[in-house]
Amino acid sequence: MIILFIELKIELLRQNKTLRELTEELKIAESTLFNKINGKQDFKLSELLQIKNFLKLSDDRLIKIFFEK
């Protein structure tokens, strides 16, 4: 799960966005986002699509961040 956090943080930095902005976009608490990143909760498909749009990710990049280990 550390890889997920790092890859997500890289994308946020590339676009000069913060984790707080991402949580606001998703309308979830920061603790909820960290639970999802750490595998304690699953991301909903709608949240993944919101992240994809928020960060302007390609399908390939989204898959690399969230589904490749």
N, C-alpha and C positions, 0 to 999 in steps of 0.2 A: 504494500500500500504506500510505502515511501515513494516509490516510482510515480504513482498516480499524483501524489502531492507535488512532487518536483516538476513533473510535466505540466500540471495545471498551473503551477506558479510561473513557469517559464512563459506560458501563453499569456498569462495576466501581465507579466512584466513587458513582454513584447508590445503589448497594446496599452501600456501605461494605465492598467486597471488594477484594482485591489480585491482582495478576498471579501472585504466588506461590501464593495460594489456588487460583487457576484452574489453574495447572500441577499442583498437588496433586490437584485434582479430576480432571483429565485423565490423571494419572499419567505426565506427560512432563516432561522437563527444561526449564528456562526458555529455554535456547538453542534447543531444538526449537520451542517456542512462537514465538520470535522468527523462526526460519526460516520457519515457516508464515505468520506475519503478513507477512513480507517477500517471500513468494511463492517461496521457495527449496524449500519442500516444500508439498504439498497437505494441507489438512485432510481427515480421513476423515469420512464421513457420521456415524459414531458419535460423533466428537469434536464435530461441530456440534450434534448432539442433546444431548450432555452440556452444552455451553455454553448452549444454549437453556434447558435445565432448571435449570442452576446459576444463571443470571441471570434466570430467569423471563421470558424474552423471548417476545413474540408471534411468530407466523410472519412477519408483515410486517416486524417489527423485525429478525429474524434475516436475512431476505432483504436488507434495506437495508444492514446491516452487512457481510455477506459476499459479496453478489452484485451490488450496484449500484455503478457507478463514478462 
